Amino acid sequence: MSELQQGLLIAAIGMGLVFAIIIFLWGLMALMMQVTSREKLEIGAETQDEQLKGEKSPANLSNELLLRATVAAVAVRLALEKTKTRQAFRQQDRDSDTLTPWQTVHRNRQIEQKRTRG
């Protein structure tokens, strides 16, 4: 067997092992998903939802709508607060004309590199 054939054989074995391990890990992940999935809990929740749908009264509907409106209001408030803090940081960056220590060090390095070049 020539050196070229030995090299090709070793490369083929190596690539085969890599793909075999990838397929093994894929199967292992699929198994873990089946073991740890929550489909059983979701099926039970669906049957409870179906039972509640049959018992919907105006009081239940108003409570559900109130809950949804509250959740939506909280989500909007959180989003607004997040944008306010971002805008404050942007405004602060615009207002400050001074350089941070990080910027100063790196700008000095660039200046020194330009000086040392011929």
C-alpha positions as CSV (number, residue, x, y, z in Angstrom):
1,M,0.0,0.0,0.0
2,S,1.5,3.3,-1.0
3,E,1.7,6.4,1.2
4,L,-1.0,8.1,-0.9
5,Q,-3.4,5.2,-0.3
6,Q,-2.6,5.1,3.4
7,G,-3.3,8.9,3.6
8,L,-6.6,8.5,1.8
9,L,-7.6,5.6,4.0
10,I,-6.8,7.5,7.2
11,A,-8.7,10.6,5.9
12,A,-11.8,8.5,5.0
13,I,-11.8,6.8,8.4
14,G,-11.5,10.1,10.1
15,M,-14.3,11.7,8.2
16,G,-16.4,8.6,8.7
17,L,-15.9,8.8,12.4
18,V,-16.8,12.5,12.5
19,F,-20.0,12.0,10.7
20,A,-20.8,8.9,12.8
21,I,-20.4,10.9,16.0
22,I,-22.5,13.8,14.6
23,I,-25.3,11.3,13.8
24,F,-25.0,9.8,17.2
25,L,-25.2,13.2,19.0
26,W,-28.2,14.0,16.8
27,G,-30.0,10.9,17.9
28,L,-29.0,11.5,21.5
29,M,-30.5,15.0,21.3
30,A,-33.7,13.7,19.8
31,L,-34.0,11.1,22.6
32,M,-33.4,13.8,25.2
33,M,-36.1,16.0,23.6
34,Q,-38.6,13.1,23.8
35,V,-37.7,12.4,27.4
36,T,-37.8,15.9,28.7
37,S,-40.6,17.3,26.5
38,R,-43.7,18.8,28.1
39,E,-46.2,17.5,25.6
40,K,-47.9,15.4,28.3
41,L,-48.5,18.5,30.4
42,E,-49.7,20.5,27.4
43,I,-52.3,17.8,26.6
44,G,-53.7,18.1,30.1
45,A,-53.8,21.8,29.9
46,E,-55.7,21.6,26.6
47,T,-58.4,19.5,28.2
48,Q,-58.7,22.0,31.1
49,D,-59.0,24.8,28.6
50,E,-61.7,23.0,26.7
51,Q,-63.6,22.5,30.0
52,L,-63.3,26.1,30.8
53,K,-64.6,27.2,27.4
54,G,-67.8,25.4,28.0
55,E,-68.2,27.3,31.3
56,K,-67.4,30.8,30.1
57,S,-69.7,33.3,31.7
58,P,-69.6,37.1,31.4
59,A,-67.7,37.3,34.7
60,N,-65.0,34.9,33.5
61,L,-64.7,36.8,30.2
62,S,-64.3,40.1,32.0
63,N,-61.7,38.8,34.3
64,E,-59.8,37.3,31.4
65,L,-60.0,40.6,29.4
66,L,-58.9,42.5,32.5
67,L,-55.9,40.2,33.0
68,R,-54.9,40.5,29.3
69,A,-55.2,44.3,29.4
70,T,-53.0,44.4,32.5
71,V,-50.4,42.2,31.0
72,A,-50.3,44.3,27.8
73,A,-50.1,47.5,29.9
74,V,-47.1,46.2,31.8
75,A,-45.4,45.0,28.6
76,V,-45.8,48.5,27.1
77,R,-44.5,50.2,30.2
78,L,-41.4,48.0,30.3
79,A,-40.7,48.7,26.6
80,L,-41.1,52.4,27.2
81,E,-38.7,52.4,30.2
82,K,-36.2,50.4,28.1
83,T,-36.2,53.0,25.3
84,K,-35.9,55.8,27.8
85,T,-32.8,54.4,29.3
86,R,-31.3,53.9,25.8
87,Q,-32.2,57.4,24.8
88,A,-30.6,58.7,28.0
89,F,-27.3,56.9,27.3
90,R,-27.3,58.2,23.7
91,Q,-27.9,61.8,24.9
92,Q,-25.2,61.4,27.5
93,D,-22.8,60.2,24.8
94,R,-23.6,63.2,22.6
95,D,-23.2,65.7,25.5
96,S,-19.8,64.5,26.6
97,D,-17.0,65.8,24.5
98,T,-14.3,64.2,26.6
99,L,-12.7,60.9,25.6
100,T,-12.9,57.8,27.7
101,P,-9.5,56.3,29.0
102,W,-9.9,53.5,26.5
103,Q,-10.3,55.9,23.6
104,T,-7.3,58.0,24.7
105,V,-5.0,55.0,25.0
106,H,-5.9,53.6,21.6
107,R,-5.7,57.0,19.8
108,N,-2.3,57.6,21.3
109,R,-1.2,54.2,20.0
110,Q,-2.4,55.1,16.5
111,I,-0.5,58.4,16.6
112,E,2.7,56.6,17.8
113,Q,2.4,54.0,15.1
114,K,2.1,56.8,12.4
115,R,5.3,58.5,13.8
116,T,7.4,55.3,13.9
117,R,6.6,54.4,10.3
118,G,9.1,55.5,7.8
